[in-house]
Amino acid sequence: MNYIQQAFKGRNEWYLYLISIFLVLFGWQIIGRIPLLISAAIFSDDMGDFAKAAENNFLGIGIDSNLYLFLMILMFIFGLLALIVCIKYIHKRKFTTLVTSRKKIDWKRFWFAFVIWAVVAIVVTAVGILISPENYTWNFKPVPFFTLVLVSFLFLPFQTSFEELLFRGYLLQGFGILFKNRWVPLIITSVVFGLLHGANPEVEKLGYISMVFYIGTGLFFGMLTLLDEGTELALGFHAANNIIAAVFVTANWTVFQTEALYVDHSEPSVGIEMFLPVFVIYPAIIFFLSKKYGWTNMKDKLFGNITVPVAQENIVDIKGVEENAS
């Protein structure tokens, strides 16, 4: 069974997806936000400060940047827990079927992708600093920085895993069995993934042209998932991307306001770095990985149809006979 077909191992009634999405959003945006609200209330002098800070998602209210990062990640952890519960108790299937089509999760794939993208991200960041050193200020503060490193490596993978397993996992599989093909779910989940990031401050500063990067990155992760029949590579790339972004460079207009090694003081603008990953680096990585993992029938894996597995059809037929007999 391929990756999308893993969804047939559990219940797939349409209303179960609606219930699950509601529970995931409730865990992520409601329950997960409570610790941040409590912390913001503690740090606020009065309700006026609290209300004003709420407009900026409580950023800059006086909460330590590392604590703020952890509280933001905590929202995604609650969302991930809700997703796990929905898969196990509502859809009645193993959590691993959401992660991969393999018998068990291939952590070697995860770590390979993590290292590859960490190296690429560090090199690209270093080149940017060397080309325009006047735009950057060295910001190394031992205690805050190493606390940031600890928080990033221990907890940011929960945030990225939630996003990957929700979009390249749950929704990709769900839309796959709904539309019975691969390309429609790939497009839908990539666009929704991009729109989800539309609330990021980068989009406000750079304009909606930045959606090219976010939607393009969603397409990249989705293609990796379909071509490799699992999310391990996408999980590794996404985790490395966010950790490096949090630890190495920060700016007052980015989503990660951290005690990073460098502070970027340049005026935000749309440059080649917005399009280089989508149109050059991502395709090159897909080509490289196709050789490493021996991907075949790539066109079919991206545009082919999804059918009910034979074993699943037999189960459905048996149930139908039993219902008619009763």
Contacts in CASP RR format, 6 or more apart in sequence:
PFRMAT RR
TARGET T0000
AUTHOR 0000-0000-0000
METHOD contacts of the structure
MODEL  1
MNYIQQAFKGRNEWYLYLISIFLVLFGWQIIGRIPLLISAAIFSDDMGDF
AKAAENNFLGIGIDSNLYLFLMILMFIFGLLALIVCIKYIHKRKFTTLVT
SRKKIDWKRFWFAFVIWAVVAIVVTAVGILISPENYTWNFKPVPFFTLVL
VSFLFLPFQTSFEELLFRGYLLQGFGILFKNRWVPLIITSVVFGLLHGAN
PEVEKLGYISMVFYIGTGLFFGMLTLLDEGTELALGFHAANNIIAAVFVT
ANWTVFQTEALYVDHSEPSVGIEMFLPVFVIYPAIIFFLSKKYGWTNMKD
KLFGNITVPVAQENIVDIKGVEENAS
1 8 0 8 1.000
1 9 0 8 1.000
1 101 0 8 1.000
1 309 0 8 1.000
2 101 0 8 1.000
2 229 0 8 1.000
2 301 0 8 1.000
2 306 0 8 1.000
3 100 0 8 1.000
3 101 0 8 1.000
3 173 0 8 1.000
3 225 0 8 1.000
3 226 0 8 1.000
3 229 0 8 1.000
3 230 0 8 1.000
4 172 0 8 1.000
4 173 0 8 1.000
4 174 0 8 1.000
4 176 0 8 1.000
4 177 0 8 1.000
4 182 0 8 1.000
4 185 0 8 1.000
4 226 0 8 1.000
4 306 0 8 1.000
5 101 0 8 1.000
5 177 0 8 1.000
5 306 0 8 1.000
5 307 0 8 1.000
5 308 0 8 1.000
5 309 0 8 1.000
6 93 0 8 1.000
6 97 0 8 1.000
6 98 0 8 1.000
6 101 0 8 1.000
6 173 0 8 1.000
7 91 0 8 1.000
7 93 0 8 1.000
7 97 0 8 1.000
7 173 0 8 1.000
7 174 0 8 1.000
7 176 0 8 1.000
7 177 0 8 1.000
8 177 0 8 1.000
8 308 0 8 1.000
8 309 0 8 1.000
8 312 0 8 1.000
9 93 0 8 1.000
9 94 0 8 1.000
9 97 0 8 1.000
9 312 0 8 1.000
10 91 0 8 1.000
10 92 0 8 1.000
10 93 0 8 1.000
10 97 0 8 1.000
11 90 0 8 1.000
11 91 0 8 1.000
11 92 0 8 1.000
11 93 0 8 1.000
12 91 0 8 1.000
12 174 0 8 1.000
12 177 0 8 1.000
14 178 0 8 1.000
16 90 0 8 1.000
16 91 0 8 1.000
17 174 0 8 1.000
19 86 0 8 1.000
19 90 0 8 1.000
20 83 0 8 1.000
20 86 0 8 1.000
20 87 0 8 1.000
20 90 0 8 1.000
20 91 0 8 1.000
20 170 0 8 1.000
23 82 0 8 1.000
23 85 0 8 1.000
23 86 0 8 1.000
23 90 0 8 1.000
24 79 0 8 1.000
24 82 0 8 1.000
24 83 0 8 1.000
24 86 0 8 1.000
24 166 0 8 1.000
26 82 0 8 1.000
27 78 0 8 1.000
27 79 0 8 1.000
27 81 0 8 1.000
27 82 0 8 1.000
28 75 0 8 1.000
28 76 0 8 1.000
28 78 0 8 1.000
28 79 0 8 1.000
28 82 0 8 1.000
28 162 0 8 1.000
29 75 0 8 1.000
31 78 0 8 1.000
31 82 0 8 1.000
32 74 0 8 1.000
32 75 0 8 1.000
32 77 0 8 1.000
32 78 0 8 1.000
32 79 0 8 1.000
33 75 0 8 1.000
35 71 0 8 1.000
35 74 0 8 1.000
36 58 0 8 1.000
36 68 0 8 1.000
36 71 0 8 1.000
36 72 0 8 1.000
36 74 0 8 1.000
36 75 0 8 1.000
37 58 0 8 1.000
39 58 0 8 1.000
39 63 0 8 1.000
39 67 0 8 1.000
39 71 0 8 1.000
40 50 0 8 1.000
40 53 0 8 1.000
40 54 0 8 1.000
40 58 0 8 1.000
40 61 0 8 1.000
40 63 0 8 1.000
41 50 0 8 1.000
43 61 0 8 1.000
43 62 0 8 1.000
43 63 0 8 1.000
44 50 0 8 1.000
44 53 0 8 1.000
44 61 0 8 1.000
49 61 0 8 1.000
50 61 0 8 1.000
53 59 0 8 1.000
53 60 0 8 1.000
53 61 0 8 1.000
58 68 0 8 1.000
59 68 0 8 1.000
59 257 0 8 1.000
60 68 0 8 1.000
60 257 0 8 1.000
63 71 0 8 1.000
65 144 0 8 1.000
65 148 0 8 1.000
65 257 0 8 1.000
65 258 0 8 1.000
65 259 0 8 1.000
66 144 0 8 1.000
66 147 0 8 1.000
66 148 0 8 1.000
66 151 0 8 1.000
66 258 0 8 1.000
66 259 0 8 1.000
68 257 0 8 1.000
69 148 0 8 1.000
69 151 0 8 1.000
69 152 0 8 1.000
69 246 0 8 1.000
69 256 0 8 1.000
69 258 0 8 1.000
70 151 0 8 1.000
70 155 0 8 1.000
72 159 0 8 1.000
73 151 0 8 1.000
73 155 0 8 1.000
73 156 0 8 1.000
73 158 0 8 1.000
73 159 0 8 1.000
74 155 0 8 1.000
76 158 0 8 1.000
76 159 0 8 1.000
76 162 0 8 1.000
76 163 0 8 1.000
77 155 0 8 1.000
77 158 0 8 1.000
77 159 0 8 1.000
77 162 0 8 1.000
79 162 0 8 1.000
80 158 0 8 1.000
80 161 0 8 1.000
80 162 0 8 1.000
80 165 0 8 1.000
83 98 0 8 1.000
83 162 0 8 1.000
83 165 0 8 1.000
83 166 0 8 1.000
83 170 0 8 1.000
84 95 0 8 1.000
87 93 0 8 1.000
87 94 0 8 1.000
87 95 0 8 1.000
87 97 0 8 1.000
87 98 0 8 1.000
87 170 0 8 1.000
88 94 0 8 1.000
88 95 0 8 1.000
96 104 0 8 1.000
96 105 0 8 1.000
98 165 0 8 1.000
98 169 0 8 1.000
98 170 0 8 1.000
98 173 0 8 1.000
98 231 0 8 1.000
99 105 0 8 1.000
99 165 0 8 1.000
99 169 0 8 1.000
99 230 0 8 1.000
99 231 0 8 1.000
99 232 0 8 1.000
99 235 0 8 1.000
100 106 0 8 1.000
100 229 0 8 1.000
100 230 0 8 1.000
100 231 0 8 1.000
100 232 0 8 1.000
101 229 0 8 1.000
101 230 0 8 1.000
102 229 0 8 1.000
102 230 0 8 1.000
105 232 0 8 1.000
106 232 0 8 1.000
107 232 0 8 1.000
109 228 0 8 1.000
109 232 0 8 1.000
109 233 0 8 1.000
110 232 0 8 1.000
110 233 0 8 1.000
110 235 0 8 1.000
110 236 0 8 1.000
110 239 0 8 1.000
111 236 0 8 1.000
112 233 0 8 1.000
113 224 0 8 1.000
113 232 0 8 1.000
113 233 0 8 1.000
113 234 0 8 1.000
113 235 0 8 1.000
113 236 0 8 1.000
113 237 0 8 1.000
113 240 0 8 1.000
114 236 0 8 1.000
114 237 0 8 1.000
114 239 0 8 1.000
114 240 0 8 1.000
115 240 0 8 1.000
116 237 0 8 1.000
116 240 0 8 1.000
116 285 0 8 1.000
117 236 0 8 1.000
117 237 0 8 1.000
117 240 0 8 1.000
117 241 0 8 1.000
117 244 0 8 1.000
118 240 0 8 1.000
118 243 0 8 1.000
118 244 0 8 1.000
120 281 0 8 1.000
121 240 0 8 1.000
121 241 0 8 1.000
121 244 0 8 1.000
121 245 0 8 1.000
121 248 0 8 1.000
122 244 0 8 1.000
122 248 0 8 1.000
124 273 0 8 1.000
125 244 0 8 1.000
125 248 0 8 1.000
125 249 0 8 1.000
129 136 0 8 1.000
129 249 0 8 1.000
129 262 0 8 1.000
132 266 0 8 1.000
135 264 0 8 1.000
135 265 0 8 1.000
135 266 0 8 1.000
136 249 0 8 1.000
136 262 0 8 1.000
136 263 0 8 1.000
136 264 0 8 1.000
136 265 0 8 1.000
137 262 0 8 1.000
137 263 0 8 1.000
137 265 0 8 1.000
138 261 0 8 1.000
138 262 0 8 1.000
139 250 0 8 1.000
139 259 0 8 1.000
139 260 0 8 1.000
139 261 0 8 1.000
139 262 0 8 1.000
139 263 0 8 1.000
140 261 0 8 1.000
141 259 0 8 1.000
144 259 0 8 1.000
145 259 0 8 1.000
145 260 0 8 1.000
145 261 0 8 1.000
147 259 0 8 1.000
148 246 0 8 1.000
148 247 0 8 1.000
148 258 0 8 1.000
148 259 0 8 1.000
148 260 0 8 1.000
149 247 0 8 1.000
152 242 0 8 1.000
152 243 0 8 1.000
152 246 0 8 1.000
152 247 0 8 1.000
153 243 0 8 1.000
156 239 0 8 1.000
156 242 0 8 1.000
156 243 0 8 1.000
156 246 0 8 1.000
157 235 0 8 1.000
157 239 0 8 1.000
157 243 0 8 1.000
159 242 0 8 1.000
160 235 0 8 1.000
160 236 0 8 1.000
160 238 0 8 1.000
160 239 0 8 1.000
160 241 0 8 1.000
160 242 0 8 1.000
161 235 0 8 1.000
161 238 0 8 1.000
161 239 0 8 1.000
163 193 0 8 1.000
163 238 0 8 1.000
164 221 0 8 1.000
164 231 0 8 1.000
164 234 0 8 1.000
164 235 0 8 1.000
164 238 0 8 1.000
165 231 0 8 1.000
165 235 0 8 1.000
167 189 0 8 1.000
167 192 0 8 1.000
167 193 0 8 1.000
167 218 0 8 1.000
167 221 0 8 1.000
167 222 0 8 1.000
168 189 0 8 1.000
168 218 0 8 1.000
168 221 0 8 1.000
168 222 0 8 1.000
168 225 0 8 1.000
168 231 0 8 1.000
168 234 0 8 1.000
169 225 0 8 1.000
169 231 0 8 1.000
171 185 0 8 1.000
171 188 0 8 1.000
171 189 0 8 1.000
171 192 0 8 1.000
172 185 0 8 1.000
172 186 0 8 1.000
172 189 0 8 1.000
172 222 0 8 1.000
172 225 0 8 1.000
172 226 0 8 1.000
173 185 0 8 1.000
174 185 0 8 1.000
175 184 0 8 1.000
175 185 0 8 1.000
175 188 0 8 1.000
175 189 0 8 1.000
176 182 0 8 1.000
176 184 0 8 1.000
176 185 0 8 1.000
176 306 0 8 1.000
177 306 0 8 1.000
178 185 0 8 1.000
179 185 0 8 1.000
179 306 0 8 1.000
180 305 0 8 1.000
180 306 0 8 1.000
180 307 0 8 1.000
181 303 0 8 1.000
181 304 0 8 1.000
181 305 0 8 1.000
181 306 0 8 1.000
182 226 0 8 1.000
182 301 0 8 1.000
182 302 0 8 1.000
182 303 0 8 1.000
182 304 0 8 1.000
182 305 0 8 1.000
182 306 0 8 1.000
183 302 0 8 1.000
183 303 0 8 1.000
183 304 0 8 1.000
186 219 0 8 1.000
186 222 0 8 1.000
186 223 0 8 1.000
186 226 0 8 1.000
186 302 0 8 1.000
187 219 0 8 1.000
189 218 0 8 1.000
189 222 0 8 1.000
190 215 0 8 1.000
190 216 0 8 1.000
190 218 0 8 1.000
190 219 0 8 1.000
190 222 0 8 1.000
191 215 0 8 1.000
193 214 0 8 1.000
193 215 0 8 1.000
193 217 0 8 1.000
193 218 0 8 1.000
193 221 0 8 1.000
194 211 0 8 1.000
194 214 0 8 1.000
194 215 0 8 1.000
194 217 0 8 1.000
194 218 0 8 1.000
195 211 0 8 1.000
197 203 0 8 1.000
197 214 0 8 1.000
198 211 0 8 1.000
198 214 0 8 1.000
200 254 0 8 1.000
200 255 0 8 1.000
201 253 0 8 1.000
201 254 0 8 1.000
201 255 0 8 1.000
202 210 0 8 1.000
202 253 0 8 1.000
202 254 0 8 1.000
202 255 0 8 1.000
202 268 0 8 1.000
203 210 0 8 1.000
203 211 0 8 1.000
203 214 0 8 1.000
204 253 0 8 1.000
205 253 0 8 1.000
205 268 0 8 1.000
206 268 0 8 1.000
206 269 0 8 1.000
206 270 0 8 1.000
206 274 0 8 1.000
207 270 0 8 1.000
209 270 0 8 1.000
209 274 0 8 1.000
210 270 0 8 1.000
210 274 0 8 1.000
212 274 0 8 1.000
212 275 0 8 1.000
212 278 0 8 1.000
213 274 0 8 1.000
213 275 0 8 1.000
213 277 0 8 1.000
213 278 0 8 1.000
216 278 0 8 1.000
216 282 0 8 1.000
217 277 0 8 1.000
217 278 0 8 1.000
217 282 0 8 1.000
220 237 0 8 1.000
220 278 0 8 1.000
220 282 0 8 1.000
220 285 0 8 1.000
220 286 0 8 1.000
221 234 0 8 1.000
221 237 0 8 1.000
221 238 0 8 1.000
222 234 0 8 1.000
223 286 0 8 1.000
223 302 0 8 1.000
224 233 0 8 1.000
224 234 0 8 1.000
224 237 0 8 1.000
224 286 0 8 1.000
224 289 0 8 1.000
225 231 0 8 1.000
225 233 0 8 1.000
225 234 0 8 1.000
226 301 0 8 1.000
226 302 0 8 1.000
227 286 0 8 1.000
227 289 0 8 1.000
227 290 0 8 1.000
227 295 0 8 1.000
227 298 0 8 1.000
227 301 0 8 1.000
227 302 0 8 1.000
228 289 0 8 1.000
228 293 0 8 1.000
228 295 0 8 1.000
229 301 0 8 1.000
233 289 0 8 1.000
242 256 0 8 1.000
245 254 0 8 1.000
245 256 0 8 1.000
246 256 0 8 1.000
246 258 0 8 1.000
246 260 0 8 1.000
247 258 0 8 1.000
247 260 0 8 1.000
247 261 0 8 1.000
248 260 0 8 1.000
248 261 0 8 1.000
248 262 0 8 1.000
249 260 0 8 1.000
249 261 0 8 1.000
249 262 0 8 1.000
249 263 0 8 1.000
249 264 0 8 1.000
250 256 0 8 1.000
250 257 0 8 1.000
250 258 0 8 1.000
250 259 0 8 1.000
250 260 0 8 1.000
250 262 0 8 1.000
250 263 0 8 1.000
250 264 0 8 1.000
251 263 0 8 1.000
251 264 0 8 1.000
251 265 0 8 1.000
251 266 0 8 1.000
251 268 0 8 1.000
253 268 0 8 1.000
254 264 0 8 1.000
289 295 0 8 1.000
290 298 0 8 1.000
295 301 0 8 1.000
308 316 0 8 1.000
END
